């Protein structure tokens, strides 16, 4: 999977559809807008937030980062870094973005190792208790 989150689509979605697609609450999506993480691409004449597929993909990056303990600032920096890597061919900004993405990748891998261990412990306990739970 590449870091690319740019998706070609002109269709706009209201926040309820975005919430359903991302499995994030409407309140959470609004919060991410308020803190500047994912600003809707447009607003309707009535002021409703309108999101594109690219916006949805950005929200999904955030959704994946949150349970791994990344801060809002780190989420913002990763989204910015992915944008830079997708649009900049060379330079200091690209090098810094690449370094940050690599650091995030390393942290995500470590989180996966820890979570796999926790799942293994949970499965061991479940197996241990299975005979007693059937009574």
N, C-alpha and C positions, 0 to 999 in steps of 0.2 A: 504494500500500500504506500502510495506517495503522500507527501504532505499537502498536496494540492487540494484546495477546497473550493476552487472556482468551478461553478457549474453553470452551464448555459441554460437559462430558462427565463422567459419574460413573464411567466404567470406569477401573480401575487396572491398570497394566502393571508387570511386573517389570523389573528393570534390563537384562536381556538383550534384551528387546523394545525398550526405549528406546534401547539402544546400536545396535541394527539400524536403527531409525527415524531416528536422528540422525547415524549414521555416526561416532559417538564411541565410544571404547573404554570398557569397563566401568570400568577404572582411572581414566580421565579423569572419568567421571560421578561416581564415588565421591569423587574429589578436589574436584570442584565442590561436592559436598555438605559435605565436611570444611571447606572455606574459606567456606561459607555463601552461595555463589552461587545454587545451586538445591537446596533441601532437599526431599526427597520429601514428597508430601502426606500419606502415611501409612506405617505399617510393619505388616507382617503379624504374626500371633500369634507366628510364628517369628523375627521381627526383620528380615525381608527388606524392602528398600526398595520402596515402591509409588508409582508416578508416575501423574499424570493427564495429559491432553492439554495442559493449561496448562503443566505442568512441562516437557513435551516442547518446547513452543513457546519457553519461556524458554531451554532448552538450545540450541535452534536459533539464537536471537539471539546467544548466546555463541559458537557455532560460526562464525557469520558474522563476528564481531568479531575473533576470535583471529588469523586470518591477516593482518589489517590492522594489527596491532601494538598493539591496545588492551591495557591492563594489566588485571589482575584487579579492581583498584579501579575502573577506568573501566567495566568490564563491570557491576560491582555498581551503580555510580552510574547507568548507563544503564537497567538493569532497574528500579531504584527510580524513576527519572524517568519511565519509561513507565507504571509503576503510578500515579504521582501524576497524570500527564496523563489517565489513564483514569478516575480517581476524583474528582479535585478540580476544581471549577469555577473558582475564582479564588483569589487570595492570593499571598503571597510565595513559598511552596513551589512553586506551579504556575509562577510566572514563572521561578524558578531552574531548575526541571525543563525548561521549554521552551528556555531558553538552552543548557542542557547537551545536549539532544537536537539542537538546531540545530548546535552545535559538532561533535557526533559525525557528523552528516549531512555537514557540510563536509569533515571529515577522511576520511570514507568516499568521498566524491566524488573527492577528491584521490588517494586510494589507487587508485581505479578508473582514473583518468587514467594514473597511473604503470604500473599493471599492463597496460593496453592498449598502452602504448608498449613494454613488455618483450615482450609477445606479438608485436607487429609485428616487433621485432628478431629474435625466435626464428623467425618465419615467413620473414623475409628470409634468414636463415642456412640454414634448411631448404631453401628454393628454390635457394639458391646451391650447396648441397652435393648436391642431388638427382641431378644428372647423374653426379657422381663416385661416389655411394653405390650406384648401380645396377650397377656393375661386379662 
